[in-house]
Amino acid sequence: MSDLAEISDIENESLPAHTAICAQRYKQVDLRLVALEMKMNDIQKDILEGQKSLKATIITSTATIVASLLGVVATILMKF
């Protein structure tokens, strides 16, 4: 008989055993949920940092393009 079948048999025969086994299960579920929550918080932090970096890159690139275009326009106007 497998371990799970034995546990199921014990639970069926004894309410205190069932209660104790459920308490262990809930404790394990809670530990896993806490670990998952911590991982999700880390992912959220990484995403927010990435967005900040992306914003800075976009602003810098836009400023470079605008400055280049102004330089081209100034050069064209000076030749006339």
Long-range contacts (C-beta under 8 A, 24 or more apart in sequence): none
